Amino acid sequence: MLIKNISQYVNQEVEIKGWLYNKRSSGSIAFLELRDGSGFVQAVVVKSGVSEEVWNNVEKLTQESSLVVVGSISKHPKQEGVFELQVSKVEIVQIAEEYPITKKEHGPDFLLDNRHLWLRSKKQWAIQRVRDEVIQAIYDYFHEQDFVKIDTPIITPNACEGSTTLFGIEYFDEGEVFLSQSGQLYLEAAIMSVGRGFDFGPTFRAEKSKTKRHLTEFWMMDAEAAYVEHDENMDIQEAMVKFIARRCLENVKEELVILERDIAPIERMLTLPFARLTYKEAIEKLNHLGSDIKFGEDLGNDDEGMLTQDSPVPVFIHKWPKTIKPFYMKVDPTDPEIVLNNDLIGIEGAGELIGGSQREDDYEVLKAEIQKEGLSGPEYQWYLDLRKYGSVPHSGFGLGLERMVGWICGVHHIRETIPFPRMINRVRP
């Protein structure tokens, strides 16, 4: 039996295979907190009600020892909806050595050094289950919207957003190639076949950033859709974020309780349309709020926070200056200095969750932009080919999984949202 299904077995004898998370004993009765990966349950062992062998086994147990426990399920005498295991048998699988992670406070470096063990903590358990739910919700949303999952390559000969933040590797006789920073360019090719597509996988950026929002290896979901233009692109993004949030509130509410997450802001967000500000409007608002940011500059973390500090919903900042955005974004037909793009800034200090744009679909315009960036060559010819053979208006966006998980969980450092974080100063364990 899995602990998560315990309510289905009241007054029945069950067997649970798992680990000892915590133990306390008064001498005649012991309370064992068990975990099995699916959940946690309190197991009660009464000395007078079990054999001497069983009680001796209970006394031997140390934190994180593995064990098999048999007993009957009962309702908790005081807490509605809570169940306990009345133990009749305890079989030891392995007695754990003294566990290095105790109840005392540990620093982040110690916990990162022991990440392989820290994953067993309740909060990490909860975060990883929320992460799993976010991933599943993304798949379900896109399949409901008739998108096809496309697997784009991780090893690529070209850059999506400039080569300064790429990890280069030597590739046999082909010279230097790169670890992907986004599957977008390949996904654009795929949608000319399947119409709508998304990918989901690890991406790599060699930014020497030590902020709470940056990893060098992270998971990205990219989506592209043919015949979708700028405004509809934002509609798809908004619907996706609400779909993910709704699914988490439905399916991982217990995990959010463990994380002490106040879900009221998420619930409120689901009932309201997201705000949309042009970049120009955003700069004007920031200046009014006291920021010294100038038109043509990128938004910093403080700017993003100021724009959303009083907002009950995420905010789209769209139509940015062409000079600070990548080559593939389509120019606004009403203003050649502006591109049809957007960043989605999350509430509660979540920062940028999504970046998207309408893609340039004109061959000559795109060719000129590629050459201007110094990216011309055979590595980009196939990308230009897409504009020669049945080019259509199309748009897409990328969602950073870890930032989304961090926001849903109410976790403020991105390193907590991935099982084994890779940062500029950490590659182990």
N, C-alpha and C positions, 0 to 999 in steps of 0.2 A: 504494500500500500504506500502511496505517496502522501506525505503530510498534507499537501494542498487539498486532498480529497477527504480529509478526516471527518468532515461533517456527515458524510454518507455512511459512516460505520459506527454510529453510536450504539452502545451495548453489544458490540461485536468484538471478537478477539482478532487482532491484527498483528502483523509483523512489520517493523520498520527497520530499514538498513540505513545507517548514517553515521554521524559523528557527534561527539559530545561538545556542545558549544559552551556550556556552563554547568556548574554543579554546586549545590549547597546542601548541607546535611545538619540535622539536629542530634544525630546519634541513633535515633530510632526511626527516623523517616528521612528520605533523601529526595531532593527535587533535581531532576536531570533535564536540562534544556537541550533538546535534540534538534539537529538539522539534517536534512537529506537532499538539499539542493532545491527542493520544491517549496520548502517552508520551514517553520520552526514550531515545536510543540513542547509543552512541559510534560515530563513523565514522572509519575509519583511512585516511589518504592517504599513500602512499609516493611520494616525489618521483620516484624512478627508475621507478615503475610507471605514471605518468600523463604526459600531454602537458604541454609547457611552458605552454600556455594554461590547463589545469586547475590547475596549481600556482600560476600567477600569480593566478588567481581565489581560490584558498585563502588566499594571502598578503594579498589585499585585504579579506578578510572581517573585519567588526567585530561586536562583541556585538549580537545581535538583528537582524543582517542577514537578509533573507529569501532563500531559495535552493531550488534543486531539485538533488537529489543522486541519482546512479545508481551502483549497485554490487551486489555479491553478499553474501548473509548468511552469516556463519560463527559457529560456537560460540566463546565466549570460551575461551581456552586454559587459564585457571585457575579460572574461576567457573562452577559448575554452574547451568544455567538462565539464563545471561546470553548475549546475542548481540551481535555487532558487524556493522558494514557496512564491507566492503572497497571503497573508493571507486574508481570508474573515470572519473567525470564530475561536474563541479560547474558548475551554471549559476546565475549571480547574478540574482536578481529585483530587489533593491534593497539598496544599501549603507547601513546605518543610520548616522546621525550618532552622535557620542560619547554613549554611554548614561549618563543621570544616576544610575542606581542601580548602584553598584559592589559589590565584595565586602566593602568596609569596613562598619562598623556605621553604620546610619542611625537617627535618632530617629523615634518614631512620627508626629510631625507631618509630617516630610519624606515619609515613606512614604504618609501619608494624602493629602498634597498631590499625590503622584505615583501615586495609587491606580490610575489607568488603565494605568500601566506595571508597578506592583508586582504586579498580578494575574498577570503572567507568571512570577513566582518559583515555585520548586518547591513551597514550602509552600502558597502561595495556590492554585496549581493543584490540589494534593491536597485542600485544604479544599473547594474548589468542586465537586470530583468526589464527595466524601463527601456534601456538601449535596444534590447531584443524586440520589445513591443513597437518602438518607433520604426525599426527596420521593417517589421511585418506590415505595419500600417502603410508605409511608403509603397511597398509592393502591392498591397491591396488597392490603394488609391489609384495608382497608375493603371493597374489591370482593369479596374472599373471604368477608367477613362479611355480604354482602348489603346494604351501604350504597350509596346513590346519591349521586353528586357533584352538589351544588347550588351555583349561583353566587349568592351573596348580594350586595346592593348595597354599594358603598363610600360613596356619598353617601346620608346618612340624615337624617331630621328629628328623631331621638330618640337618647337615650343608653342604653347597655346597663348601665353601672355608674356613673352620675352624670356630670354635665356638666363637672366641674372639669378633666378631663384631655382634653378634646375640642378639635380644631382646627375653628374655625368658618369658614365661607365664605359669601359673599353669593350667592344662587341666583336670578338673574333677578328676577321679581316675587314670589317665594315667601318672601323674607326670608332669615334666617340658617338654614343647615343645617350638617351636620357631616360630617367624614371619619370613617369607621367605626372604632370601637375593637374591634369584634367582630361577627361575623355571626350571633351566637347567636339573637337574637329572631326573625330572619327564618327561620333554620333550624328553629326550633320550629314555625313555620307550615308549612314544607315537609314535615316528617315526618308531619303529619296527612294528607298525600297519599301519600308514598312509604314511610312506616314507619320507615326508618332513612336518615339522610343525613349528609353531611359537606361542608364547604366548605374552601377553601384559597386564601388570597390576602393581599395587603398590608393591614395595619391601622396605625392612627396613634394615638399617645398623647402629649398635650402635657405630660407630666410633666417638670419641670425637674430631671431626675436626671442626674448625671454619673458614675454608677457603671459598673463593668465589665460589668454585666448589663442595661443599658438602652439602647434605641434609640428614636428618635421614629417611625421607620418600620420595621416589621418584618413578618414573615410568620407568620400564625397558621392553624392547622388547628382548626376547630371541628367537633365531632360531636354529633349528637342521635339518640336512639332512643326510639320509642314502646314502652310496656309494659316498659321497663327501669327498675328501681329501684336504690337506693343501692349495695347490695353488688355487684350485677351490673355497675353502672357502673364500679366499681373493677376488677372482673375484666377488662372490656374494655380498660381503660387499661393494665393490667399486660401483657396479651397483646400489645397493640400495641407497647409499648416493647421487649419481648423480640423481637418480629418484626423491628423496625427494626434492633436491635443485631445480631441473627443475620445479617440480610442484608448489613450492612456488613462483618462479619467474613468473609463468603463472597465478596463482590464488590469490595471496595476495600481489600484487605489490603496491597497495594503502597503505596497512598496513606497508610495508617496507619503503615507503615514509614518513609516519608519524613518524616512528622510525629513520628517517634520515640515513638509512642503505645504504652504498655504495655497490651496487650490482655487480660492475665490477669484484672484486675478485671471486665471485661465478660464474659469467658468464664465466670467463677465465678458472676456474677449470673444467667446464663441457666439455671442448674441449681437455683435456689432460689426459693421463694415470697417476694414482697415483704412487708416488715413493715407492720403496720397499728396505729397508735396513735390513740386519740381525742385531741382537743385537750387535754382535761383530763389525760390520761396524759402527753402531751408536756410540758405545763407543769410537772407534778410531776417529770418526769425532768430537765428543764432546771434547775429549782430545786436538785435533788439534785447536778447537775453544777456548780453555782455561779452560774448565771444569776439575775439579779434580776427577770426578767420576771414580770408578774402576770397572773392569769386575766383575760381580756377584752382583752389587748393582742395586737397582731399580731406574728408572728415576724419578727425581723430576720435579716440574712445570717449573723451570728454564731450565732444560735439554730439556724438550719437546719444550719449546719456542725456544731454540737455534737451535734445529734440523729442525724447520719449519720456522725460521725467514725470510729466503730468498726463500722459496719454494712457487710456485704458486698452489700447490696441497697438499692435505693431504699425510702423510707419514706413510706407514706400517713399524713398527719395529717388525721383526719376528725372530723365532728361538732363544728363550731366554734360559738362564741357568735353568736347571731343579730345582736347589735348591731354587729358588725364585718364583716358580709357583705351582699351586695347583696339587693335586694328580692324577686328572683324565686326564691330558694332555698326549698325546702320545709322546714317546721318538723318536727322529730323528734316523732312522735306520743307518745313517752314523756317528752318534756321540751320544753315550749314555748319555752324560752330557747335551744335548740340547733337548728341547721339540718343537713340531711342533705347535707353537702358534703365535699369533700376537696381537699387539695393534695398533689401527689406531689413529694417532695424527692429529688433525685438524689444519688448517691454522688460521692465525690472532689471535693466542693465545687461541684457543678454547680448547686446551688440549686433553686428551684421550676421543675419542667419542665411540670407540668400543673396546672390548676385545674378542678374539676368539681363538679357537684351534681345532686341530683334537683330538678326544677323544680316550683314550686307549681302544682297543677292545679285548684285550687278557685277559682271566679270571685270570690266575695265576699272570700275571704282575700286574693287577689292584688290586687283593687281597693283594699282598705284599705291594703295595703303601698305601692302606687303613690302613693296620696294622702298617706300619711305622709311619703314621700320628696319630696313637692312636685312630682311628675312627672305629675300628672293632666292630661288634655287629649286632643285628637283624635289626637295622635301615638302614644298608647298604647291607644287604643280598639280598634284592630285586633288588638293583642296580647291584650287581654282577651277579644275575640271567640273566640279559640281555646278558651277555657274555657266557652263557651256552646254550642258545636256539637260534641259528641262528645269532650269532654275525657277524657284518659286519663293514668295515671301515665307520666312520661317523664323521662329524664335525659340529661345531656350533659357535655362537657368541652372545654377548649381546650388545645392544645399549641403552645408557642412554638418555631418551627422553629429559630431561631438558637441558643437555649439547648440544644436537642437536638443540633444539629450541634457546638456547642462542647464538649459533654460527650463525644460519640463521638470527636472529634478530639483531646481533651485540651488544647484551647485555652482560655485563662483570661480573654480579653477578647472580648466579644461582637462588637466591631467587625470582628474578623477573619473572622467567619462569614458575612458578607453581602458581595456584590461591591462595592457603593458605600454605605458606612454613612452614615446620617443621624442626627446627634446634635444636642444643643441648640446646639453651637457649630460645626457643620459641615454645609454643604449642597453643597459642591463637592469634587471634580469631579462 
